[in-house]
Amino acid sequence: MGESRTPEPGAGGRDAVRADRPQRADARRNKESLLDAAAAIFVSSGVDAPVRDIAVRAGVGTATIYRHFPTRADLIIAVYRHQVEACAEAGPALLASSPSPHAALGTWIGMFADFLVTKHGLAAVLRSEGSGFEGLHNYFLDRLLPVCTQLLDAAAASGEIRSDVQAYELMRGVGNLCIGAERDTQYDARRLVRFLIEGLRRG
């Protein structure tokens, strides 16, 4: 009898992994595009906007949206998390690319204010007792407080701003400035937030 040969371990597996990676990357990008489209529709039309409007903006069929997000609550939660993650990931990138830590802080706080202004359409839903919503506020704080702290520490270490500002109080202050901004066209919350950040500078 001829000598039997054992197939090389993992040879086919490696090929499968390589083939699978582009598919996974494509699926992730497609899902992110859906979330971007949903966020834009929520801002313009509210969280009760028809799913078909989101599908049209994303360039997909409604079945694709339901496959990723079986319920509206699933979609709302995913949009919220997607926006929080984008804000969280922006902090370190801005520190690396901005001309100064204070500039990075100012840009990031502007993004944070944009998020707060545009998320108020979700406020009633996020305060509901629906399953999955109860942990979102803690998730928001857990992800964004460390990023804001990192930016503040860097700006203070560079001597650009005072060193006694806490991330929570700054984020809370920005949040208070953003309340009601989406309902009053004469109120520019982002402008006031810029004044606040400038006020942190050392004299």
C-alpha positions as CSV (number, residue, x, y, z in Angstrom):
1,M,0.0,0.0,0.0
2,G,1.1,3.5,-0.7
3,E,2.2,5.8,2.2
4,S,-0.7,7.8,3.4
5,R,-0.2,11.5,3.8
6,T,-1.8,13.7,6.4
7,P,-2.9,17.1,5.0
8,E,-0.9,20.0,6.2
9,P,-2.7,21.4,9.2
10,G,-4.4,24.7,8.6
11,A,-3.5,25.1,4.9
12,G,-7.1,25.3,3.7
13,G,-8.0,27.2,6.9
14,R,-5.5,29.9,6.1
15,D,-7.0,30.4,2.6
16,A,-10.5,30.5,4.1
17,V,-9.5,33.1,6.6
18,R,-7.9,35.3,3.8
19,A,-11.0,34.9,1.7
20,D,-13.2,35.7,4.6
21,R,-11.4,38.9,5.7
22,P,-12.5,41.1,2.7
23,Q,-16.1,39.9,3.2
24,R,-16.0,40.8,6.9
25,A,-14.5,44.2,6.1
26,D,-17.2,44.8,3.4
27,A,-19.9,43.8,5.8
28,R,-18.6,46.1,8.5
29,R,-18.4,49.0,6.1
30,N,-22.0,48.3,4.8
31,K,-23.3,48.2,8.4
32,E,-21.5,51.5,9.2
33,S,-23.0,53.1,6.1
34,L,-26.5,52.0,7.3
35,L,-25.8,53.6,10.7
36,D,-24.6,56.8,9.1
37,A,-27.8,56.9,7.0
38,A,-30.0,56.2,9.9
39,A,-28.4,58.8,12.0
40,A,-28.9,61.4,9.3
41,I,-32.5,60.5,8.9
42,F,-33.1,60.5,12.7
43,V,-31.7,64.0,12.8
44,S,-33.9,65.3,10.0
45,S,-37.1,63.3,10.6
46,G,-36.9,61.8,14.1
47,V,-36.5,58.3,15.3
48,D,-40.0,57.3,13.9
49,A,-38.9,58.0,10.3
50,P,-39.9,55.2,7.9
51,V,-37.3,52.5,7.4
52,R,-37.6,52.9,3.7
53,D,-36.3,56.5,4.0
54,I,-33.2,55.1,5.7
55,A,-32.9,52.4,3.0
56,V,-33.1,55.0,0.2
57,R,-30.4,57.1,1.8
58,A,-28.1,54.1,2.3
59,G,-28.8,52.7,-1.2
60,V,-30.1,49.3,0.1
61,G,-33.3,47.5,0.4
62,T,-35.4,47.6,3.6
63,A,-34.8,43.8,4.0
64,T,-31.1,44.6,4.4
65,I,-31.8,46.9,7.3
66,Y,-34.1,44.4,9.0
67,R,-31.5,41.7,8.6
68,H,-29.0,43.8,10.5
69,F,-31.5,45.4,12.9
70,P,-34.7,43.3,13.4
71,T,-36.4,46.0,15.5
72,R,-36.4,49.8,15.6
73,A,-35.0,49.6,19.1
74,D,-32.1,47.6,17.8
75,L,-31.4,50.3,15.1
76,I,-31.7,53.2,17.6
77,I,-29.3,51.6,20.0
78,A,-26.8,50.8,17.2
79,V,-27.0,54.4,15.9
80,Y,-26.3,55.8,19.4
81,R,-23.4,53.4,20.0
82,H,-22.0,54.1,16.5
83,Q,-22.0,57.9,17.2
84,V,-20.4,57.5,20.6
85,E,-17.7,55.3,19.2
86,A,-16.9,57.8,16.4
87,C,-16.5,60.5,19.1
88,A,-14.4,58.3,21.3
89,E,-12.0,57.3,18.5
90,A,-11.6,60.9,17.3
91,G,-9.9,62.0,20.5
92,P,-6.6,60.2,20.2
93,A,-6.5,60.9,16.4
94,L,-7.0,64.6,17.0
95,L,-4.2,64.7,19.6
96,A,-1.9,63.1,17.0
97,S,-2.8,65.3,14.1
98,S,-3.7,68.8,15.6
99,P,-1.3,71.6,15.8
100,S,-1.7,71.7,19.6
101,P,-3.5,69.9,22.4
102,H,-5.8,72.9,22.9
103,A,-6.7,72.8,19.2
104,A,-7.4,69.0,19.5
105,L,-9.6,69.7,22.6
106,G,-11.5,72.4,20.8
107,T,-12.2,70.3,17.7
108,W,-13.3,67.3,19.8
109,I,-15.6,69.4,22.0
110,G,-17.1,70.7,18.8
111,M,-17.8,67.1,17.7
112,F,-19.2,66.3,21.1
113,A,-21.5,69.3,20.9
114,D,-22.7,68.2,17.4
115,F,-23.5,64.8,18.9
116,L,-25.4,66.3,21.8
117,V,-27.4,68.6,19.6
118,T,-28.4,65.9,17.1
119,K,-29.1,63.2,19.6
120,H,-31.9,65.0,21.4
121,G,-34.3,63.4,19.0
122,L,-33.5,60.2,20.7
123,A,-34.0,61.6,24.2
124,A,-37.5,60.3,24.8
125,V,-36.7,56.9,23.5
126,L,-33.5,56.7,25.6
127,R,-35.4,57.5,28.7
128,S,-38.0,54.8,28.0
129,E,-38.0,51.5,29.9
130,G,-37.5,49.5,26.7
131,S,-35.1,46.7,26.8
132,G,-31.5,47.6,25.9
133,F,-31.8,51.3,26.5
134,E,-31.0,51.4,30.3
135,G,-27.3,50.9,29.9
136,L,-26.6,53.5,27.2
137,H,-26.0,56.4,29.5
138,N,-23.3,54.5,31.4
139,Y,-21.9,53.4,28.1
140,F,-21.7,57.0,27.0
141,L,-19.8,58.1,30.1
142,D,-17.5,55.0,30.1
143,R,-16.4,55.7,26.5
144,L,-16.2,59.5,26.4
145,L,-15.1,60.6,29.9
146,P,-11.6,59.0,29.5
147,V,-11.2,60.6,26.1
148,C,-12.1,64.0,27.4
149,T,-9.8,63.5,30.3
150,Q,-6.9,62.6,28.0
151,L,-7.5,65.8,26.0
152,L,-7.7,68.0,29.0
153,D,-4.6,66.5,30.6
154,A,-2.6,67.0,27.4
155,A,-3.7,70.6,27.1
156,A,-3.0,71.3,30.7
157,A,0.5,69.6,30.5
158,S,1.3,71.8,27.5
159,G,0.5,74.9,29.6
160,E,-2.3,76.0,27.3
161,I,-5.2,75.7,29.8
162,R,-5.8,75.7,33.5
163,S,-5.2,72.4,35.2
164,D,-8.2,72.2,37.6
165,V,-10.9,71.4,35.0
166,Q,-12.6,68.0,35.3
167,A,-13.8,66.1,32.3
168,Y,-17.3,65.4,33.8
169,E,-17.9,69.0,34.6
170,L,-16.8,70.2,31.2
171,M,-19.0,67.6,29.4
172,R,-21.9,68.4,31.7
173,G,-21.4,72.2,31.0
174,V,-21.3,71.6,27.2
175,G,-24.4,69.4,27.6
176,N,-26.3,72.2,29.3
177,L,-25.3,74.7,26.6
178,C,-26.7,72.3,24.0
179,I,-30.2,71.8,25.6
180,G,-32.9,73.1,23.3
181,A,-30.6,74.1,20.5
182,E,-32.4,71.9,18.0
183,R,-35.7,73.7,18.6
184,D,-34.4,77.3,18.5
185,T,-32.9,78.5,15.2
186,Q,-31.7,81.7,16.9
187,Y,-29.6,79.9,19.5
188,D,-26.2,78.8,18.4
189,A,-25.0,76.3,21.0
190,R,-21.8,75.5,19.1
191,R,-20.7,79.2,19.2
192,L,-21.2,79.3,23.0
193,V,-19.3,76.1,23.3
194,R,-16.4,77.7,21.4
195,F,-16.4,80.6,23.9
196,L,-16.3,78.0,26.8
197,I,-13.2,76.3,25.4
198,E,-11.5,79.6,24.8
199,G,-12.2,80.5,28.4
200,L,-10.2,77.6,29.6
201,R,-7.0,79.2,28.3
202,R,-4.4,80.4,30.8
203,G,-4.3,84.2,31.0
